[in-house]
């Protein structure tokens, strides 16, 4: 027996939409994990300076990974379970065009 990795990768069995394009994910992935696995490293900009943000803590504490999911702003990508058919969008600022900051 060897301790060498076998090179197996999880099979992405499903898709959701991110900014209009499909993102594959496997059962058990969060939205953040699926985006990261797809090569997306930033999916939010800060409210005032417009700085890019993505996964930071990965456990739902820091709120850096906010996205808009099915029209709901301020969803934490790291804890939202990926599901087929989700419409996930980059969150710009507050994520709500109707809020004046």
C-alpha positions, 0 to 999 in steps of 0.5 A, a space after each residue: 500500500 502506498 500513501 501516494 494520491 490516486 489522482 481521483 477528482 469528485 465528479 461534478 454531477 450538477 450545475 447552477 448559474 453564476 452571472 449567467 454561466 454554468 458552474 458544475 458542482 458535486 453533491 455536498 458542495 457549498 456555492 463557495 466551494 463550487 465557485 472556488 473549484 471552478 476557478 472563481 476567486 472573487 464574487 463580491 465587491 466591498 460597499 465603499 471601496 469596491 475591493 474584490 472579495 471571495 472566500 476568507 474564513 470558509 465557515 460563515 463567520 467573516 461575511 467576505 463571501 456574500 453573493 446574491 442567490 435567487 435575488 436575495 442579497 447577502 447570502 454567504 456562499 461558503 454556507 449556502 448549499 449548492 443546488 441545481 438551478 440556483 441563480 447566483 450573482 456577483 454582489 456589488 456593494 450592498 447587493 441591492 440596487 434600490 439601496 442608496 449608500 
